[in-house]
Amino acid sequence: MKTISKIWGLIIVIIMSLAISSCTKEDQYQQNVIGVWKISRIAIIYYENGKEAETVEEVNYYDYFNFDFKSDGTLRVYFDEEVGGSPYPITWKIENSKMILKESFPDREAIEYALDIVELTKSSMILSNTHNEYEMEGIHYKSVNKVSFTKK
């Protein structure tokens, strides 16, 4: 009976440790993302049967854009001159190692994007998502968008 109690005690400690460490990771991500970021690299990575086949660097059309992640969960996108800005409200949150962006519109349903957090430190952020995935003639194809940011 003592052995069973010790095993259950150990299981509870492990579960609590995982819960605490995952909360800490999410909290750390939350703190690190706050601030103004610029896109430094956009790449599309193509895979064939799980192996990287090609990486294509995209032209960075967002060179003059700033992405200002506010602590209240809003995201403001604007040009270097602070002209323009997001025409519609955008919110952000971090859940399960993903950044969830939601853009609201007055005349249609909101759009939500879930991006995988590949890396997020105080000065560097890499987000990715699977763009396309299919199988043809026995080959599994997949393309992944990967966007790298640096903090201003």
C-alpha positions as a Markdown table, in Angstrom:
| # | Residue | x | y | z |
|---|---|---|---|---|
| 1 | Met | 0.0 | 0.0 | 0.0 |
| 2 | Lys | 2.9 | 2.4 | 0.8 |
| 3 | Thr | 4.4 | 1.7 | -2.7 |
| 4 | Ile | 1.1 | 2.7 | -4.4 |
| 5 | Ser | 0.9 | 5.9 | -2.3 |
| 6 | Lys | 4.5 | 6.7 | -3.3 |
| 7 | Ile | 3.8 | 6.1 | -7.0 |
| 8 | Trp | 0.6 | 8.3 | -6.9 |
| 9 | Gly | 2.6 | 10.9 | -5.0 |
| 10 | Leu | 5.3 | 10.8 | -7.7 |
| 11 | Ile | 2.8 | 11.0 | -10.5 |
| 12 | Ile | 1.1 | 14.1 | -8.9 |
| 13 | Val | 4.5 | 15.8 | -8.5 |
| 14 | Ile | 5.3 | 15.2 | -12.1 |
| 15 | Ile | 1.9 | 16.5 | -13.3 |
| 16 | Met | 2.3 | 19.6 | -11.1 |
| 17 | Ser | 5.8 | 20.2 | -12.4 |
| 18 | Leu | 4.6 | 20.0 | -16.0 |
| 19 | Ala | 1.7 | 22.3 | -15.3 |
| 20 | Ile | 3.9 | 24.9 | -13.6 |
| 21 | Ser | 6.6 | 24.7 | -16.3 |
| 22 | Ser | 4.1 | 25.1 | -19.2 |
| 23 | Cys | 2.5 | 28.1 | -17.5 |
| 24 | Thr | 5.9 | 29.6 | -17.0 |
| 25 | Lys | 6.7 | 29.1 | -20.7 |
| 26 | Glu | 3.5 | 30.7 | -21.8 |
| 27 | Asp | 4.0 | 33.6 | -19.4 |
| 28 | Gln | 7.6 | 34.0 | -20.6 |
| 29 | Tyr | 6.4 | 34.1 | -24.2 |
| 30 | Gln | 3.7 | 36.6 | -23.2 |
| 31 | Gln | 6.3 | 39.0 | -21.7 |
| 32 | Asn | 8.8 | 38.5 | -24.6 |
| 33 | Val | 6.4 | 39.3 | -27.4 |
| 34 | Ile | 5.3 | 42.7 | -26.0 |
| 35 | Gly | 7.0 | 45.5 | -28.0 |
| 36 | Val | 7.6 | 46.6 | -31.6 |
| 37 | Trp | 8.9 | 44.0 | -34.1 |
| 38 | Lys | 10.0 | 44.1 | -37.8 |
| 39 | Ile | 10.1 | 41.2 | -40.2 |
| 40 | Ser | 13.6 | 40.2 | -41.0 |
| 41 | Arg | 13.1 | 37.1 | -43.1 |
| 42 | Ile | 10.2 | 35.3 | -44.9 |
| 43 | Ala | 10.8 | 31.8 | -46.1 |
| 44 | Ile | 8.7 | 29.0 | -47.6 |
| 45 | Ile | 10.1 | 25.6 | -46.9 |
| 46 | Tyr | 9.0 | 22.7 | -49.1 |
| 47 | Tyr | 9.1 | 19.1 | -47.9 |
| 48 | Glu | 8.8 | 15.9 | -49.8 |
| 49 | Asn | 8.1 | 12.8 | -47.7 |
| 50 | Gly | 9.1 | 14.7 | -44.5 |
| 51 | Lys | 12.5 | 15.8 | -45.9 |
| 52 | Glu | 13.3 | 19.4 | -46.7 |
| 53 | Ala | 13.5 | 19.7 | -50.5 |
| 54 | Glu | 13.8 | 23.4 | -51.1 |
| 55 | Thr | 13.7 | 26.8 | -49.2 |
| 56 | Val | 12.6 | 29.9 | -51.0 |
| 57 | Glu | 13.3 | 33.3 | -49.6 |
| 58 | Glu | 10.4 | 35.7 | -50.2 |
| 59 | Val | 10.8 | 39.3 | -51.0 |
| 60 | Asn | 10.1 | 41.2 | -47.8 |
| 61 | Tyr | 7.2 | 43.5 | -48.7 |
| 62 | Tyr | 6.9 | 44.3 | -45.1 |
| 63 | Asp | 10.2 | 46.2 | -44.7 |
| 64 | Tyr | 8.5 | 49.4 | -43.6 |
| 65 | Phe | 5.9 | 47.8 | -41.4 |
| 66 | Asn | 6.1 | 47.7 | -37.6 |
| 67 | Phe | 4.1 | 45.2 | -35.5 |
| 68 | Asp | 3.4 | 46.6 | -32.1 |
| 69 | Phe | 2.3 | 43.9 | -29.7 |
| 70 | Lys | 0.6 | 45.7 | -26.7 |
| 71 | Ser | 0.3 | 44.2 | -23.2 |
| 72 | Asp | -3.5 | 44.6 | -23.4 |
| 73 | Gly | -3.6 | 41.9 | -26.2 |
| 74 | Thr | -4.0 | 44.3 | -29.1 |
| 75 | Leu | -1.7 | 44.4 | -32.1 |
| 76 | Arg | -1.1 | 47.6 | -34.0 |
| 77 | Val | 0.5 | 47.4 | -37.5 |
| 78 | Tyr | 1.9 | 50.6 | -39.0 |
| 79 | Phe | 4.4 | 52.0 | -41.4 |
| 80 | Asp | 7.8 | 53.4 | -40.1 |
| 81 | Glu | 6.3 | 56.9 | -40.4 |
| 82 | Glu | 3.5 | 55.9 | -38.1 |
| 83 | Val | 1.1 | 56.7 | -41.0 |
| 84 | Gly | -1.8 | 54.4 | -41.7 |
| 85 | Gly | -2.1 | 51.6 | -39.3 |
| 86 | Ser | -4.3 | 48.5 | -39.0 |
| 87 | Pro | -7.7 | 49.4 | -40.6 |
| 88 | Tyr | -9.4 | 46.8 | -38.4 |
| 89 | Pro | -8.8 | 45.8 | -34.8 |
| 90 | Ile | -6.3 | 42.9 | -34.3 |
| 91 | Thr | -5.9 | 41.0 | -31.1 |
| 92 | Trp | -3.2 | 38.5 | -30.1 |
| 93 | Lys | -2.8 | 35.8 | -27.4 |
| 94 | Ile | -0.6 | 32.9 | -26.8 |
| 95 | Glu | -2.0 | 29.4 | -26.2 |
| 96 | Asn | -0.3 | 26.0 | -26.3 |
| 97 | Ser | 2.9 | 27.4 | -27.9 |
| 98 | Lys | 0.9 | 29.1 | -30.6 |
| 99 | Met | 0.3 | 32.8 | -31.3 |
| 100 | Ile | -3.4 | 33.3 | -32.1 |
| 101 | Leu | -4.1 | 36.5 | -34.1 |
| 102 | Lys | -7.7 | 37.6 | -34.6 |
| 103 | Glu | -8.7 | 40.3 | -37.1 |
| 104 | Ser | -12.2 | 41.8 | -36.6 |
| 105 | Phe | -14.3 | 43.4 | -39.4 |
| 106 | Pro | -17.5 | 45.4 | -39.2 |
| 107 | Asp | -19.2 | 43.7 | -42.1 |
| 108 | Arg | -18.1 | 40.1 | -41.9 |
| 109 | Glu | -16.9 | 37.4 | -39.6 |
| 110 | Ala | -13.6 | 37.8 | -37.9 |
| 111 | Ile | -10.6 | 35.8 | -39.2 |
| 112 | Glu | -8.4 | 33.9 | -36.8 |
| 113 | Tyr | -4.8 | 32.7 | -37.5 |
| 114 | Ala | -2.9 | 30.2 | -35.4 |
| 115 | Leu | 0.8 | 30.3 | -35.8 |
| 116 | Asp | 3.3 | 27.9 | -34.3 |
| 117 | Ile | 6.0 | 29.6 | -32.1 |
| 118 | Val | 9.3 | 28.2 | -33.4 |
| 119 | Glu | 11.3 | 30.7 | -31.3 |
| 120 | Leu | 10.5 | 33.6 | -29.0 |
| 121 | Thr | 13.2 | 35.4 | -27.1 |
| 122 | Lys | 13.4 | 39.0 | -26.0 |
| 123 | Ser | 14.9 | 40.0 | -29.4 |
| 124 | Ser | 14.0 | 37.3 | -31.9 |
| 125 | Met | 10.7 | 35.7 | -32.8 |
| 126 | Ile | 10.0 | 33.0 | -35.5 |
| 127 | Leu | 6.4 | 32.0 | -36.3 |
| 128 | Ser | 5.4 | 29.4 | -38.8 |
| 129 | Asn | 2.3 | 27.7 | -40.3 |
| 130 | Thr | 1.7 | 24.9 | -42.7 |
| 131 | His | 0.6 | 26.5 | -45.9 |
| 132 | Asn | -0.2 | 23.5 | -48.1 |
| 133 | Glu | -0.1 | 19.8 | -47.6 |
| 134 | Tyr | -1.2 | 17.0 | -50.0 |
| 135 | Glu | -0.2 | 13.7 | -51.4 |
| 136 | Met | 0.3 | 12.9 | -55.1 |
| 137 | Glu | 1.6 | 9.8 | -56.8 |
| 138 | Gly | 2.7 | 8.4 | -53.4 |
| 139 | Ile | 4.7 | 11.4 | -52.4 |
| 140 | His | 3.6 | 13.5 | -49.4 |
| 141 | Tyr | 4.2 | 17.2 | -50.1 |
| 142 | Lys | 4.1 | 20.0 | -47.5 |
| 143 | Ser | 5.0 | 23.7 | -47.5 |
| 144 | Val | 5.6 | 25.7 | -44.4 |
| 145 | Asn | 5.7 | 29.5 | -44.1 |
| 146 | Lys | 8.3 | 30.7 | -41.7 |
| 147 | Val | 8.5 | 34.4 | -40.7 |
| 148 | Ser | 11.4 | 35.7 | -38.6 |
| 149 | Phe | 11.1 | 39.0 | -36.6 |
| 150 | Thr | 13.6 | 41.1 | -34.8 |
| 151 | Lys | 12.6 | 43.5 | -32.0 |
| 152 | Lys | 13.2 | 47.2 | -32.6 |
